[in-house]
């Protein structure tokens, strides 16, 4: 029997962004199924649906490329034909074109930046607006951000400002929806994760290994830990949390001056060694 603690049994939640078994969205789906929720997966293409179906077994899978408004409209129509409402949305969608390789931020291509913004940020607004009358009055919407947008990681480049805009949009969505509902908007903001999507970021592996050393526990953040936080924010147990970011970084942000990191940078031993 699923745990009753999160009170997600029977709740219907749409999870956008599953690509493969390493996806944050897939880990979230697994966590929600274990908690007794009814999970609807939304993927980018028919080809993706075919590959995800091998993982999803009995879960319903819908296709919607959020870059195209007509596909969002079609998705809403399809959902309305089959269900009466949604109790939650997980927005785990991000796209950045790094095909030109790493380059200084001031050389960011306008088309790259705007497309990344459209898919990674505005899609949350578009989806929320399209589904506003289909959400239960106390539904929860959770997006996936990053632990900090104030650290100028050169290889991450234009995606950090895009994620900052995503974070800011939470307050405005929460305020807008408060006029007619109690729908909540929050973000889970993890440190560096080992996913297929992150593998496409130039120099990511080195950054990941450093981030792992910088955590207080010396172990990297796990995708399953992120998924558990998402489930909590979808749950009625988090009903008092709105327009917030829940950082999941194993204490990394407080530990940059750790003696081990400094000694490693200087190539010296710790005192007493």
Protein Blocks (a to p, Z undefined) as FASTA:
>chain_A
ZZfklopghiacddehifblmlmklmmmmmmmmnopacddddfbfklmmmmmmmnomacc
ddddfkbmklmmmmmmmmmmmmmbdfbdcdddddddfknopadfklpcfklmmmmmmmmm
mmmmmmmmmmmmmpcfkbccdddddfbfkbccfklmmmmmmmmmmmmmmmmmmmmmmmmp
ccdcddddddddddfklmmpghklmmmmmmmmmpmnopacdfklmmmmmmmmmpmklmmg
ghiacddeehmmmmmmgfklmmmmnopacehZZ
